[in-house]
Amino acid sequence: MKVLLSGASGFIGQYVLKALQQRGIDVVAVSRSQPQIAVSFIKADLLSMDDFTSLVQQARASHLLHLAWYTEHGKYWTSALNLRWVEATTRLVEAFCAAGGQQVVVAGTCAEYDWQYGYCREDTTALNPATLYGVTKDVTRRLLMAMCAQYGVRFAWGRIFLPYGKGESIARLIPALIEVFCKKRPPFGVNVQAYRDFLHASDVAEAFIRLIIEGANGVYNISSGEPTRLADLVIKVASLLGTDPQAVLALPAERTGEPPLLVGENLKLKALGWRPALTLAQGLELCIQGVMN
């Protein structure tokens, strides 16, 4: 097995690359910047490439794990770059399949679902994305599923829910809360009664590795399956830092119109033998250690 990994220098990609190497799986990373971990590396901007065939031939990989996409916090929901990533992704996968690739695994998103249902079941909850990001991810999944079926290549799509961990944007909820309770930024209000599905990035990485090792085919939620009330998240972070959560809990929510519940069923992934290794408390401790050290 040899894996061609795109987005290797991104937030999730760094965890995936580490997990692949820990298992002794041969990997070739492709991204615009050299990953921090020493690895066989092809420098490339997938959005600017004219010839994906040469990239695939250079990598000589049996498996493709495609994570690369535009993910700048606060901007990716509506960015026109989502449209360009649809094209780049389909061209990359087409070249990989045409070269005799055995399996394609691609990162999807919980934003493909209709969030009014709250609890997202893998095979039954309606898909009705409310953003350009969600729509383009869903379109990409449909295109790749049809393409891989035509080539007879196994295809797995992992819908990521709410990943967190060292290396994520400091503008995201958990690192932002840590900064508030470390007095590095002003407090802000959250929808304290809402429930969300958080999963540490290392467990997200292990889920993708499991899809590869098991030769999975189909759509899988990559989620904890456990609802966490945002008020409880705030209290946990504050407690770990030995401070008062009321600095955040007492403020009105800054964002409105968000669903009261967003949680993903993960039975299909568990059926492959995957389980989260970290509890939320353990994951938060690692995040805080990463900030403090």
Secondary structure, 3 states (H helix, E strand, C coil): CEEEEECCCCHHHHHHHHHHHHCCCEEEEEECCCCCCCCEEEECCCCCCCCHHHHHHHHCCCEEEECCCCCCCCCCCCCCHHHHHHHHHHHHHHHHHHCCCCEEEEEEEHHHECHHHCEECCCCCCECCCCHHHHHHHHHHHHHHHHHHHHCCEEEEEEECEEECCCCCCCCHHHHHHHHHCCCCCCCCCCCCCEECEEEHHHHHHHHHHHHHCCCCEEEEECCCCCEEHHHHHHHHHHHCCCCCHHHHCCCCCCCCCCCEEEECCHHHHHCCCCCCCCHHHHHHHHHHHHHC
